[in-house]
Amino acid sequence: MREQQYSVKRAADRIDMRVTALLVGRRGRLGVETGLTEDVSSRGVRVLSTNEWTMGDTILIAIPGFHFTAAARVAYCHPTDSGRFALGLEFVESSEPLEMTALATALQFSQA
């Protein structure tokens, strides 16, 4: 029997970007933590955090360098080998849409 291979395409393009993000809210209480983004899309972001977050919680994420804030749902929280947690955050509501073209341009400019 021949095995079928499936290719899954993400709904939004992602940019490999490492910038500081602020995470606000911890299980219904106010708490602030800084994290480091790994990749960003117009629909969400993956962030490395020092704390474990609860799946399904809604938190506030801010990326100060890009003047962006959004409410985000914790889609997953996985421990990493480095003792941190990888968070998948899905934007629920944002101050303005995250412009991927502007992010890509800023990223290229900062690396030049």
Protein Blocks (a to p, Z undefined) as FASTA:
>chain_A
ZZdddddddfbdcdddddddddedeehiacddddddfbdcfkbccdddfbdcdehiacdd
ddfknopacddddfbdcddfkopacdddddfbdfbdcdfklmmmmmmmmmZZ
